Amino acid sequence: MLKTKKKQYLIMNQQITLQNPPHMYKVDDFHESSITNTIDLNNRLLCTFTTKEDLNGLLDSITSKYDILYNKIFVLHIKSNDEYVCTYNIDQDNVSSIPSNTILVHRKKDSNTLYTINALNELIKTLNGGVVNTRFPIDWQHYRNTIMLTQNNELKQLRTKIYKIIEL
């Protein structure tokens, strides 16, 4: 190995020079950047299921216990079982407990699809001949306005409609 500012190695009779490319991250890159939205790193989208009778009490409980990110709670109606769902973003660092009947979900903005990771894996298995492949393409428009979750290891798709949006 030659001693210079660049590290050079002789491997299989070829000289290889290793140096940090200019685009390589440094420890302080994220602290110095005003572009990085660090709120998204701890942001969790929760989905709480309720009945119409219990909806107002649930909303009061959520708004009193949590700092809701983006100041919005979306209330969706699931017509097939006459159930309601409140979706809201919270900062996971400030949460000691979550309401009963609540799951962590992910969202595809373009199609307004909410899903759990288990449901996503089940969907891919269904579409891909029983094989889970993280690179399998999904046409999310087929699942527009749907909550996808698993129940007894089976994929369940719940069609939703916006009931109301609460601005805090």
Residue pairs with C-beta under 8 A, 6 or more apart in sequence:
1 7
1 8
1 9
1 10
2 8
5 19
6 17
6 18
6 19
7 17
7 18
7 19
8 15
8 16
8 17
8 18
9 15
9 16
9 18
10 16
30 36
30 38
39 69
39 91
42 91
42 92
42 93
43 69
43 89
43 90
43 91
43 92
44 89
44 90
44 91
44 92
44 95
44 104
45 87
45 88
45 89
45 104
45 105
45 106
45 107
45 114
46 87
46 88
46 89
46 90
46 98
46 102
46 103
46 104
46 105
47 85
47 86
47 87
47 102
47 103
47 104
47 105
47 114
47 147
48 58
48 62
48 85
48 86
48 87
48 88
48 98
48 99
48 101
48 102
49 83
49 84
49 85
49 101
49 102
50 58
50 83
50 84
50 85
50 86
50 101
51 82
51 83
51 84
52 82
52 84
55 75
55 84
55 86
58 86
58 99
59 73
59 75
59 86
59 166
61 99
62 68
62 73
62 86
62 88
62 99
63 73
63 168
66 88
66 90
66 94
66 95
67 90
67 91
67 94
68 88
68 89
68 90
68 168
69 88
69 89
69 90
69 91
70 89
71 167
71 168
72 88
72 165
72 166
72 167
72 168
73 86
73 87
73 88
73 165
73 166
73 168
74 86
74 87
74 88
74 162
74 165
74 166
75 84
75 85
75 86
75 162
75 163
75 164
75 165
75 166
76 84
76 85
76 86
76 87
76 147
76 160
76 161
76 162
76 163
77 83
77 84
77 85
77 160
77 161
77 162
77 163
78 84
78 85
78 147
78 158
78 159
78 160
79 159
79 161
80 158
80 159
81 158
84 163
85 147
85 160
87 105
87 107
87 114
103 116
103 149
104 116
105 114
105 115
105 116
105 147
105 149
106 114
106 115
106 116
106 117
106 120
107 113
107 114
107 115
108 115
108 140
108 143
110 140
110 141
111 140
111 141
111 143
111 144
111 145
111 146
112 144
112 145
112 160
113 140
113 143
113 144
113 145
113 146
113 147
113 148
114 146
114 147
114 148
114 160
115 123
115 143
115 147
115 148
115 149
116 148
116 149
116 150
118 149
118 150
119 148
119 149
119 150
119 155
119 156
120 148
121 132
122 150
122 153
122 154
122 155
123 138
123 143
123 148
123 155
124 131
124 132
124 133
124 134
124 136
124 138
125 131
125 132
126 155
127 136
127 138
128 136
143 157
145 159
145 160
145 161
146 157
146 158
146 159
146 160
147 157
147 158
147 160
148 155
148 156
148 157
148 158
149 155
149 156
149 158
150 156
